[in-house]
């Protein structure tokens, strides 16, 4: 008898809505966005990652964000709290708090700016696991953290509590090895937008996907076509709509592009904290055209 894994399907790399003055997380906007995503059929929420602008949040705000997401998800989908930090102490504290708040798992990006050794990474993950007792999603993003692990080294993280992988390396051959050759040790999710279709077609049990903030209905439809129904022809047709949006998002500041897309759908986000900002007008117009070409209604063009 097979069972649905704890984490699977379309896991949304969640934006963090702010108040208009950007001094606080806007709880009302966050709840509205979460309700919309869950109504569209997404399978999980991943707050506090790159798309969620975690580097601009205080420790207290990161804890608040986790608490709010768990409250607003209300058991309908699991919440995977982003708890990575440049400090083991902070990462452990955030992970322990996530467990107390009711998160299903934690997502941990390794320290950025100064890359760790493999031994240091293993020790850090072990401490996080011991403190939280939650499954760890390892956020593999070499471009940001400067640490490039082989597929076997990533799978070895399973020895210290890492059960899942969000792969934002863009390395399709390495990702393939993880999906096909090492799946008994770690469950690999794609986290590189333009490889989403490939990941699902290859048999990955899910994707951590920022574009799903903008096109959750299309994202879920793609999941159902490829992963549930095994209908690759239908999946290709859906991917032809989603891929131009994904390509656009990857071509600009990612969090800014995603938040701009959410605004185009009619959901206020409060913008980004400085030094970042929503996309300028000509790029908003371009993104609006891509969203409309995908068959998704654009509600708000002026911001």
C-alpha positions in Angstrom: 0.0 0.0 0.0 1.4 3.4 -1.0 0.9 6.5 1.0 1.2 10.2 0.0 4.5 11.6 1.3 4.4 14.4 3.9 5.6 16.8 1.3 4.6 16.5 -2.4 3.1 18.4 -5.3 3.1 22.1 -5.9 4.9 23.7 -2.9 4.7 27.5 -3.2 7.8 29.4 -2.5 5.8 32.1 -0.8 6.1 35.8 -1.0 6.0 38.0 2.1 3.5 40.8 1.8 4.3 44.0 3.6 2.3 47.0 4.8 2.5 49.9 2.4 5.2 51.6 4.4 7.1 48.3 4.5 7.7 48.4 8.2 5.7 45.3 9.0 4.5 42.0 7.6 0.9 42.6 6.4 -1.1 39.7 8.0 -4.3 40.5 6.2 -2.6 40.4 2.8 -0.8 37.3 3.7 -4.0 35.5 4.7 -5.8 36.6 1.5 -2.9 35.3 -0.6 -2.7 32.0 1.3 -6.4 31.4 1.0 -6.2 32.1 -2.8 -3.3 29.6 -3.2 -5.0 26.8 -1.2 -8.3 27.4 -3.0 -6.4 26.9 -6.3 -5.2 23.5 -5.0 -1.6 23.9 -4.1 -0.1 21.2 -1.9 2.1 23.2 0.5 3.6 26.6 1.5 7.2 27.4 1.8 7.6 30.8 3.5 10.8 32.5 4.5 12.9 31.6 1.5 14.5 33.7 -1.3 11.1 34.5 -2.8 10.0 35.5 0.7 12.8 38.0 1.1 14.1 36.4 4.3 17.3 38.4 4.2 15.3 41.6 4.8 13.4 40.2 7.8 14.4 40.4 11.4 14.5 37.2 13.5 11.3 38.2 15.2 9.6 38.8 11.8 10.8 35.4 10.6 9.2 33.8 13.6 6.0 35.8 13.1 5.9 34.8 9.4 6.0 31.1 10.3 3.3 31.5 13.0 1.0 33.3 10.6 1.5 30.8 7.8 0.7 27.9 10.1 -2.3 29.7 11.5 -3.7 30.6 8.0 -2.9 27.2 6.5 -5.0 25.8 9.3 -4.0 22.3 8.6 -5.1 22.3 5.0 -1.6 22.0 3.6 1.8 21.6 5.3 4.0 24.6 6.0 7.8 24.3 5.4 9.4 27.2 7.3 12.6 28.7 5.9 15.1 28.8 8.7 18.5 29.1 7.1 21.0 31.7 8.4 24.6 32.6 8.4 24.7 31.7 12.1 24.1 28.2 13.4 22.7 29.7 16.6 20.0 31.6 14.7 19.2 28.7 12.3 18.8 26.4 15.3 16.6 28.9 17.2 14.4 29.5 14.1 14.1 25.7 13.5 13.2 25.1 17.1 10.6 27.8 16.9 9.2 26.4 13.7 8.6 23.1 15.4 6.8 24.7 18.3 4.7 26.8 15.9 3.5 23.7 14.0 5.5 23.7 10.8 5.7 20.3 9.1 9.4 20.7 8.1 12.1 23.3 7.9 14.0 24.5 4.7 17.6 25.3 5.4 19.8 27.2 3.0 23.5 27.0 4.0 25.3 30.1 5.1 25.9 32.5 2.2 28.8 34.9 1.7 31.4 32.5 3.2 30.9 28.9 2.0 31.0 26.1 4.5 33.0 22.9 4.2 31.0 19.7 3.9 31.9 18.7 7.4 30.7 22.1 8.8 27.5 21.7 6.8 26.9 18.2 8.2 27.4 19.5 11.7 25.0 22.4 11.2 22.3 20.2 9.8 22.7 17.7 12.7 22.3 20.5 15.2 19.1 21.8 13.5 17.6 18.3 13.4 18.4 17.7 17.0 16.9 20.9 18.1 13.7 20.8 16.0 13.1 17.1 15.4 11.6 18.1 12.1 12.4 16.9 8.6 14.9 19.2 6.9 14.6 20.3 3.3 18.1 21.2 2.1 18.0 24.3 -0.1 20.7 23.7 -2.7 21.5 27.0 -4.3 25.3 27.1 -5.1 25.1 30.5 -6.8 24.1 32.1 -3.5 26.0 30.0 -0.9 29.2 29.1 -2.9 29.0 25.5 -1.9 28.6 22.9 -4.7 27.9 19.4 -3.6 27.9 16.3 -5.7 24.6 14.3 -5.8 26.2 11.7 -3.4 27.2 14.4 -1.0 23.7 15.8 -1.0 22.3 12.3 -0.4 24.7 11.9 2.5 22.9 14.7 4.3 20.2 12.2 5.0 22.5 10.9 7.8 21.9 14.2 9.7 18.2 14.6 9.2 17.9 15.9 5.7 14.9 14.1 4.1 14.1 16.5 1.2 16.0 18.6 -1.3 15.0 21.9 -3.0 17.4 21.9 -6.0 18.0 25.4 -7.3 21.3 24.5 -8.9 20.0 24.4 -12.5 22.1 21.3 -13.0 19.7 18.9 -14.7 22.1 15.9 -14.9 22.9 16.1 -11.2 19.2 16.5 -10.4 18.4 13.4 -12.6 20.9 11.4 -10.6 19.2 12.4 -7.4 15.7 11.6 -8.7 16.6 8.3 -10.2 19.7 7.0 -8.4 19.5 8.4 -4.9 15.7 8.7 -4.2 15.9 6.0 -1.5 18.1 8.4 0.5 16.6 11.8 -0.2 13.5 13.1 -1.9 14.4 15.7 -4.6 12.1 18.6 -5.5 13.0 20.9 -8.3 13.4 24.6 -7.4 14.6 26.0 -10.7 11.6 27.4 -12.5 12.5 26.7 -16.1 13.2 23.0 -15.2 9.8 22.4 -13.5 8.3 20.4 -16.4 11.4 18.3 -16.7 11.4 17.6 -13.0 7.8 16.5 -12.9 8.2 14.4 -16.1 11.3 12.8 -14.6 9.3 11.6 -11.7 10.0 14.1 -9.0 7.2 14.0 -6.4 7.0 17.8 -6.3 8.4 21.2 -6.9 9.1 24.3 -4.8 7.9 26.9 -7.2 7.8 30.7 -6.9 5.8 31.2 -10.1 2.9 29.4 -8.4 2.3 32.6 -6.5 1.2 34.1 -9.8 -0.3 31.2 -11.6 -1.3 28.7 -8.9 -4.2 27.3 -11.0 -2.0 26.6 -14.0 0.7 25.1 -11.7 -1.7 22.7 -10.2 -3.1 21.8 -13.6 0.4 21.0 -14.8 1.0 18.8 -11.7 -2.2 16.9 -12.3 -1.5 16.4 -16.0 2.0 15.2 -15.7 2.4 13.7 -12.2 -1.1 12.4 -11.6 -2.5 11.6 -15.0 0.7 10.9 -16.8 -0.5 12.9 -19.8 2.7 14.3 -21.2 0.9 15.8 -24.3 -1.4 17.8 -22.1 1.5 18.7 -19.8 3.5 20.1 -22.7 0.6 22.2 -23.8 0.3 23.6 -20.3 4.1 24.1 -20.0 4.1 26.1 -23.2 1.9 28.6 -21.3 3.9 28.6 -18.1 7.5 28.5 -19.4 7.6 32.1 -20.8 6.6 33.3 -17.4 9.2 31.2 -15.7 11.9 32.4 -18.1 10.9 36.0 -17.4 11.1 35.6 -13.7 14.6 34.0 -13.9 15.8 36.9 -16.1 15.1 39.6 -13.4 15.4 40.0 -9.7 13.3 37.0 -8.8 11.4 38.2 -5.7 10.7 41.5 -7.4 9.4 39.8 -10.5 7.2 37.4 -8.6 5.7 40.2 -6.4 5.0 42.2 -9.5 3.2 39.3 -11.0 1.1 38.9 -7.8 0.2 42.6 -8.0 -0.9 42.1 -11.7 -3.3 39.4 -10.4 -4.9 42.0 -8.2 -3.3 41.1 -4.8 -1.5 44.0 -3.1 1.9 43.0 -1.7 3.4 46.2 -0.3 6.3 45.9 -2.6 9.8 45.0 -1.6 12.0 46.5 1.1 14.8 48.7 -0.1 17.2 48.5 -1.9 14.8 46.3 -3.9 11.6 47.4 -5.7 8.9 46.1 -7.9 9.7 46.0 -11.6 9.6 49.2 -13.7 6.7 49.9 -16.0 8.0 48.5 -19.2 8.8 45.2 -17.5 5.4 45.1 -15.8 3.8 45.5 -19.2 5.9 42.6 -20.6 5.1 40.4 -17.7 1.4 41.2 -17.9 1.4 40.2 -21.6 3.0 36.8 -20.7 0.5 36.2 -17.9 -2.4 37.0 -20.2 -1.0 34.8 -23.0 -1.1 32.0 -20.5 -4.8 32.5 -20.2 -4.6 34.1 -16.8 -6.5 37.3 -16.1 -4.5 40.4 -15.3 -6.5 42.6 -12.9 -4.2 45.4 -12.0 -1.7 47.0 -14.4 -1.0 50.2 -12.5 1.1 50.1 -9.3 
